[in-house]
Amino acid sequence: MAENCSGNCSSCGSDCASRKSESFIEPTGEFNNIKHVVAVVSGKGGVGKSMVTSLLAVLMNKNGYKVGILDADITGPSIPKSFGVMGNAMQNELGILPAVTENGIKIMSINMLLKEHDAPVVWRGPVIAGAVKQFWQDVVWGDLDYLFIDCPPGTGDVPLTVFQTIPLDGIVMVTSPQDLVSLIVKKAYNMANMMNIPVLGMIENMSYVKCPDCGCEFSVFGGGSESAAAEFGIDLLGKMPIDLSLTQMVDNGCIERFDENYLEKAVKKLESLNK
């Protein structure tokens, strides 16, 4: 400790050993009891991050857990459409009420606050980050075993806000097989390490396509996620194929009816957070 230390680190520029670490973690609403928070991230767009988020929520819900999804992709929200949620969010004296899907998954997305669902959200970074914090603090989530946060791609304002202000149990990274995508995913991995956020594992989407006649699997985009996961020292939690039936269910808003379990290992990893 410096000789003339006042104990007020906020007004001091010294980097002494006794300097207090500053936390930006924000509490959720007083009516919420959220046991685990998991962010789903990717280094770039178009790899199926929102689809993976939706499937993880569906699978955990089928296993009997109370689940919610916070759609933090403010400028490109897609979670409501996947679940067929088209109405606007309601509000009462307690706060903003999330939509509840057919099977009881709670959802909050910016689309539910817009008059027109196809209206663009032309906001600057700080305003977008503020909306994400509002979804965390002002939405009445109630009792949840798992809250999944669907982050926008990259390492910009929103992922930074999520990593800094929300108490995450960890992140799941989504990638596709190309080497270029794996390189960009490494940026998200390094960001998590810099901020001491646990990386639970990686999921590869569009891994292969299965021939409907012979059942053979073809890796149309190559491979490489196994080596990338090994390089990062993390688990590969699943490999999802190009599945037309899944795409159709997402487009039709009935992803909860999808009955294939490509992410069994990811589910077990999430359940291990309870131990």
C-alpha positions in Angstrom: 0.0 0.0 0.0 1.3 3.5 -0.9 2.4 5.6 2.1 -0.2 8.3 1.5 -3.0 5.9 0.5 -6.5 7.2 1.3 -8.2 3.9 0.6 -10.2 5.4 -2.3 -8.9 3.5 -5.4 -11.3 5.3 -7.7 -9.4 8.5 -7.4 -5.9 7.0 -7.5 -3.8 6.2 -10.5 -1.3 4.0 -8.7 -1.1 0.3 -9.5 -0.2 -1.0 -6.1 -0.7 -4.5 -4.8 -3.5 -3.5 -2.4 -5.6 -1.9 -5.2 -9.2 -3.0 -5.0 -10.5 -4.9 -8.1 -13.5 -3.1 -9.6 -16.5 -5.3 -10.5 -19.2 -4.2 -13.0 -21.5 -7.1 -12.3 -25.1 -5.9 -12.1 -27.8 -7.7 -10.0 -30.9 -9.0 -11.8 -34.3 -7.9 -10.7 -35.5 -8.5 -7.2 -38.2 -10.9 -8.3 -35.8 -13.2 -10.1 -34.0 -16.3 -9.0 -31.7 -17.4 -11.8 -29.4 -20.3 -10.9 -27.2 -20.5 -14.0 -26.5 -18.0 -16.8 -24.8 -19.3 -20.0 -23.9 -17.0 -23.0 -23.8 -18.5 -26.5 -21.2 -16.6 -28.6 -19.4 -16.8 -32.0 -16.5 -15.0 -33.6 -18.6 -14.2 -36.7 -22.1 -14.3 -38.0 -23.9 -16.9 -40.0 -22.7 -20.0 -38.1 -26.1 -20.8 -36.4 -25.5 -19.4 -33.0 -29.2 -18.5 -32.5 -30.2 -22.0 -33.6 -27.8 -23.6 -31.1 -29.1 -21.3 -28.4 -32.7 -22.3 -29.2 -31.9 -26.0 -29.3 -30.0 -25.9 -26.0 -33.0 -24.2 -24.4 -35.4 -26.8 -25.9 -33.3 -29.7 -24.7 -32.9 -28.4 -21.2 -36.6 -27.7 -21.0 -37.4 -31.2 -22.1 -35.1 -32.5 -19.3 -37.4 -30.7 -16.8 -35.5 -27.5 -16.2 -37.0 -24.0 -16.1 -35.4 -22.2 -18.9 -35.3 -18.7 -20.4 -33.6 -17.0 -23.4 -32.3 -13.4 -23.3 -31.9 -12.4 -27.0 -29.0 -10.0 -26.8 -28.7 -9.7 -30.6 -30.5 -6.4 -30.6 -29.9 -5.5 -34.3 -30.6 -9.0 -35.6 -33.0 -10.8 -33.3 -34.2 -14.2 -34.4 -35.2 -16.1 -31.3 -38.9 -15.1 -31.3 -39.4 -16.4 -34.8 -37.8 -19.7 -34.0 -40.4 -20.2 -31.2 -43.4 -18.7 -33.1 -43.6 -15.7 -30.6 -45.1 -12.8 -32.5 -46.8 -10.7 -29.9 -45.5 -7.7 -28.0 -44.2 -7.9 -24.5 -46.4 -6.9 -21.6 -45.5 -4.9 -18.5 -47.0 -4.6 -15.0 -45.9 -2.9 -11.8 -43.1 -5.5 -11.3 -41.4 -5.0 -14.7 -41.3 -6.3 -18.2 -42.9 -9.7 -18.6 -41.2 -12.2 -21.0 -43.2 -14.2 -23.5 -43.8 -17.8 -22.7 -43.5 -20.4 -25.4 -45.7 -23.5 -26.0 -43.6 -25.6 -23.6 -42.9 -22.9 -21.0 -39.6 -21.3 -22.2 -39.4 -17.7 -21.3 -38.2 -15.3 -24.0 -37.3 -11.6 -24.2 -36.2 -10.0 -27.4 -36.1 -6.4 -28.8 -38.6 -7.6 -31.5 -41.2 -7.9 -28.7 -40.9 -4.2 -27.9 -41.2 -2.9 -31.5 -44.4 -1.8 -33.2 -43.3 -3.5 -36.4 -41.2 -6.6 -36.1 -39.3 -5.9 -39.3 -38.4 -2.3 -38.2 -34.6 -1.8 -38.1 -32.9 -1.0 -34.8 -30.7 1.9 -35.7 -29.0 2.5 -32.4 -25.4 3.2 -31.4 -23.4 0.8 -29.3 -24.1 2.3 -25.8 -27.8 2.3 -26.4 -27.8 -1.3 -27.5 -25.7 -2.3 -24.5 -28.2 -0.5 -22.3 -31.1 -2.5 -23.7 -29.3 -5.8 -22.9 -28.7 -4.6 -19.3 -32.4 -3.7 -19.1 -33.3 -7.2 -20.2 -31.2 -8.6 -17.4 -32.4 -6.2 -14.7 -36.0 -5.2 -15.6 -37.5 -8.4 -17.0 -39.4 -10.5 -14.6 -37.8 -13.8 -15.3 -38.9 -15.4 -12.0 -37.4 -18.7 -11.1 -35.1 -20.1 -13.7 -32.6 -23.0 -13.7 -30.9 -21.8 -16.8 -30.9 -18.4 -18.7 -29.3 -18.6 -22.1 -28.0 -15.3 -23.6 -27.9 -15.3 -27.4 -25.0 -12.8 -28.1 -24.4 -11.1 -31.4 -21.3 -12.2 -33.2 -17.9 -10.7 -32.6 -16.2 -9.1 -29.6 -17.9 -5.7 -29.6 -20.1 -3.7 -27.3 -22.8 -6.3 -26.5 -20.5 -9.3 -25.7 -18.4 -7.0 -23.6 -21.4 -5.8 -21.7 -22.6 -9.3 -21.2 -19.2 -10.5 -20.0 -18.7 -7.5 -17.7 -22.2 -7.0 -16.1 -23.9 -10.4 -16.0 -22.6 -13.1 -13.7 -22.0 -15.9 -16.2 -21.3 -19.5 -15.4 -19.6 -19.8 -18.7 -19.9 -19.5 -22.5 -20.6 -21.9 -25.3 -18.8 -21.1 -28.6 -20.4 -21.9 -31.9 -18.4 -22.4 -35.1 -18.6 -24.0 -38.5 -16.0 -26.3 -40.0 -14.0 -23.8 -42.1 -10.5 -23.0 -40.9 -11.2 -19.3 -41.4 -14.2 -19.4 -39.0 -12.1 -21.3 -36.4 -9.5 -18.6 -36.6 -12.1 -16.0 -35.8 -13.7 -18.1 -33.1 -10.3 -17.9 -31.4 -10.8 -14.2 -30.9 -14.0 -14.9 -28.9 -12.1 -17.5 -26.9 -9.2 -15.1 -26.1 -11.7 -12.5 -25.1 -13.3 -14.8 -22.6 -9.9 -15.8 -21.2 -9.0 -12.1 -20.9 -12.1 -11.5 -18.8 -11.9 -14.7 -16.8 -15.1 -16.2 -18.2 -15.1 -20.0 -18.2 -15.4 -21.6 -21.7 -17.7 -24.6 -21.3 -17.0 -25.9 -24.8 -17.5 -25.5 -28.5 -20.3 -26.7 -30.8 -19.7 -27.1 -34.6 -22.7 -26.4 -36.8 -23.1 -27.4 -40.5 -20.6 -30.2 -39.8 -21.9 -32.6 -42.4 -24.9 -33.6 -44.5 -26.4 -37.1 -44.4 -27.4 -38.8 -47.6 -31.2 -39.6 -47.3 -30.7 -42.9 -49.3 -27.5 -44.5 -47.9 -27.1 -42.6 -44.6 -23.5 -41.7 -45.5 -22.2 -38.5 -44.0 -20.4 -35.9 -46.2 -18.3 -33.1 -44.7 -19.1 -30.5 -47.3 -17.2 -27.7 -45.6 -14.2 -29.7 -44.5 -13.4 -30.1 -40.8 -11.1 -28.8 -38.1 -13.2 -28.2 -35.0 -11.6 -31.2 -33.2 -8.1 -29.7 -33.7 -9.3 -26.2 -32.7 -10.9 -27.6 -29.5 -7.7 -29.4 -28.7 -5.7 -26.3 -29.3 -7.9 -24.3 -27.0 -8.0 -27.1 -24.4 -11.8 -27.3 -24.4 -14.5 -29.9 -25.1 -16.2 -30.3 -28.4 -19.8 -30.5 -27.2 -21.5 -31.5 -30.4 -21.5 -31.6 -34.2 -24.7 -30.5 -35.8 -25.5 -31.5 -39.5 -27.2 -29.5 -42.2 -30.7 -30.6 -41.4 -33.5 -29.4 -43.6 -36.2 -30.5 -41.1 -34.6 -28.3 -38.4 -34.4 -25.4 -40.7 -38.1 -25.8 -41.6 -39.1 -25.9 -38.0 -37.2 -22.7 -37.2 -38.8 -21.0 -40.2 -42.3 -22.2 -39.0 -41.7 -21.2 -35.4 -42.0 -24.7 -34.0 -38.4 -25.5 -33.0 -39.8 -27.0 -29.7 -41.1 -30.0 -31.7 -37.7 -30.9 -33.1 -36.9 -34.4 -31.6 -33.3 -35.1 -32.7 -30.6 -34.7 -30.0 -27.4 -33.6 -31.6 -26.3 -31.8 -28.5 -26.4 -34.6 -25.8 -22.9 -33.9 -24.7 -23.6 -30.2 -24.4 -26.7 -30.9 -22.2 -24.6 -33.1 -19.9 -22.0 -30.3 -19.6 -24.8 -27.8 -18.7 -26.2 -30.2 -16.1 -22.8 -30.6 -14.5 -23.0 -26.9 -13.4 -25.5 -28.1 -10.8 -22.8 -30.3 -9.1 
